[in-house]
Every structure is written in C-alpha cells, then in structure tokens.
Amino acid sequence: MKKFFILIFLCSILHGQDDYQKWLKNENDKYQSFLTEQDKKFYDFLKKEWKEFKINDGLTREKEIKPINIPVIKPEPVIPKTQPESKKIPEAIINIPSIKPEIPDRLIENKKDDFNYSDFTYYNDIISVSYPKALMNIQLPEEINNEVIAEYWKRINSISLNDLLSFVQSQQKEKKLNDWGYFRYVWQLSNKINSDQYNESLLLTWFVLLKSGYLVKVGLIDKDLMLFVKSNELIFEIPYLKENNNQKTYLMNFKQSKGINGSLYTYDDDYPGSNKYLSLKINVSPNLKKVPVKRKMEFSFNRKNYVINATVNNNLIDYFKDYPGTQYDTFFKADVSNDIESTLLPVMKDYTKGMKEPDAVNFLLRFGQTAFGYKTDEENFGREKQLFVEETIFYPYSNCKDRAILFAYLIRKVLNLKVVGIEYPGHMAAAVALKEDAGNSYVMHNGIKYTICDPTYINANAGMSMPFHPVESIENIIDIN
C-alpha cells in the first residue's frame, strides 16, 4: 500500500511538471505571437553567448593651463560717474511675464483598468503620462545575465507600447530636445515607471531608445548592467569600447561612470533598423519650462561705465550641468536661448550702434575681459567643464574657452562679422574678419584675414595677442560660421 501511494505521488509530480511545461510553452507562444520578425531574431541573438570587450578610460582633453598672471594692459582712467559726460547708462529693460506653474492636461484617459497614470518631473516641468500596468509586472532577478535580458526583451515586446513611444517622441519635438535631452527624458520617465529600480529603469530606457532608432546597447561589467551608445562625435571623460569597425561606443548609464573597470560582456551586432548616433550638438535651444534669473554685469570701455542686464532660464542651466564634454565646435555653434537673444543682444546692439567697427569689436572684447571673474574649470567646478553661452552669462566665473565662445557669439549676432575660434596649447581666443586693419596679430584662414581677439587678455584690443601666446603657436582654427 505504501508503495502504491508513493507511485501516485511521483505520478502527480510528473503530471504537475508536465502541466508547468505546457503552461510555459503556452506563455512563450503567446509572447512570440506579439514579436515582429526582427524582434524574434534579436531575442534569439541576445540569448547567444556574449562577447568580451575591453573598456577604455575616457578620452582626456589637454589640461587647461592657468596663467600665473593674466596680462593686463593699463586702461585709460575712467571718468567718475558723477561727471556729466559719463551719465549713467540705463539698465536694460526686461519684461518677464509672470508664469504660473501649470500641470498639463493628461493624455486622453483610457478607462480600462490595465493602465496607470503618473506625473513625473523633467527640469521642473510636471508631465503626465499613461502606460500599461503590465510594465510594472516585469521584475528582474537579482543576478542579471544575457538570458535574463533576452527574456525581458520578449516580455516587454508582448506589451502594447505604441502609444507610450509616440508620446515620448512627440515630447522630444515639443520640447525641442537634442539626443542628450531625449536620453535624459526617457531615463526620467523610466525611473518613474519602475519606482527608481535601477536595472528595470535601465532596460526600459534601452528598449525605448532602440525603438526610437538609436544605436544603443546594454552590457554587463561584473554583473552590473550598463548602457552604451554609439556616437560619431568625441566625448570626453566617459569610458568607451571599440567595436569591429573601430567605432567608439560610450558608456551612458546615468550614474557614476568614472573608475569603471573590468571585462565588459555584450552582444556583437546592433538591433535591426537602429541607425541613429548620439549627437551632442544643439541646433535648436531646448524648450524648457521658464524659471527666469536676472544677471547683472558691469564693465568700463573708453572711459565710460556700462551696466548690462540679461535673463537666463535656470532650468537650462540645470540641463547643462551634467552635459558631457565634447568637441569645441559644438559649443561655438550651439543655438542660444531666446532669453539671451531677447535681453542681451538688443542692449549690445544699442550700445555698439554708431561705433566704428574696431571700436565695436573692442567694446565686446572688454565685456568678455572684465565683466566676469576668472577661474579654471577645476577651481570653478572641480572637473573639466566647457560652458555654453548661457552658462557663461549665468556663472560669475569663467575661463578663456568660455569667453572665446561668448565673444564669438556676440561678434556674429551683434556685428554680423565672420569669426573663428583660435586654439593655442592650453589657451583659447578668437579671430574676427575685420573690414579694416587693426593691430598686428592676425591669421589667414581659407583665404580670409582674421584679426586675433583675445577676450581673456584684459584691456587688449583687436589685433593684440597675449605675449606668451603668439600666432606662431596656434594649434587649431575652429570654423564657426
């Protein structure tokens, strides 16, 4: 009798296992029915053994050389403000409409119970989004490997996410986000959906970016999940790997990326149909919620005192805080916000109106040379950081690179003159295509004569190079126009 019960028990176990296998097969069949052919192929590809790649330390730019003493040319004495000929120049009138914080209308509500509705914050803008509850049911085990990631891919592709993908892509257009801004947006949204669970958030970010056409990958370093992205542009201070075509693929895991070492394991090929490389260029300034901050700057020129007011969007400053370091032309050519263009440019145009060309150029030089304090990146931020125009206006301190970029912007927008960036060893200036000669320092570029203008060389006029940075030491000329 005892043997009989044992036999029945074993049969029930085997029957239960058989039922489980049938259930698992049904589930897999159900998931597979949702997958496109390319998603199925990618799923099979993810399950295969991953390859080992070497992680390279981030590219480093030449360290900035802080001048021991920035040269100063003794200016003409400034006439005291109390004298009539130095009447006070009125501050720029800035009309900033009061902005009431508004919570945007939600997406058209789906009355079904299988949707969640959440608000998340993107640079102080409250954004409402709906998404399938099934997204929250994809829980990852503690130990991640390629098979776990393949199963995640299968599960998430069984959920209808077309509405969510359309929403985030429409947000990219509405907010005028470049690739970096879009990556940050998707990451913030993924964190909200996954309640800040890192691995789930990273894989959802990976999925959305792949479906948006970007060349992104996930990989494992000592069982830690990482996100990588391909770029045709140089990105500094971020670890990268080189693939078969020597293409650099950079680590973008939205948390500490320095000090990462060990073997990286990832798949060799890209998701079919993905073809977008990460670009850090800013062709259109981001349309972020307005948090206006006024900035007052003072300087003297030709024995007169000037006060300049400008407005900066504090959310844009936050947007730039963790912006990756990249090639200089990205900063020289970046589109500048309407806040700066509507407050700073009219004042500068008004002040330079009627000036002779060399005087107008020298006026803008003096602004760059003396309206800001000087600090190196290390002193200012504790790391290498290049500033966009808005940041140079916002922060009280800047360095030679920041001032050259700001000066070049003003030359183009205020005086409508051609300008190039001038790169020396450890220093940067600019050069302007003047219609009449000024000074002795100039460089020929593409058949055009550009006069050296150094917005760090205090009180120096156009055509004057720093004594320890003669034109013969120029390393590179950066095209801007």
Helices and strands as residue ranges (DSSP letters): H 2-34, H 37-47, E 51-54, G 84-86, E 115-122, E 125-132, G 133-137, H 146-157, H 162-174, H 179-193, H 198-211, E 216-221, E 224-230, E 235-236, E 240-242, E 248-251, E 263-266, E 292-301, E 304-313, H 314-321, E 325-326, H 328-333, H 338-352, H 357-370, E 373-374, H 377-381, H 389-394, E 397-398, H 400-414, E 419-424, E 427-432, E 442-445, E 448-453, G 471-473, E 476-479
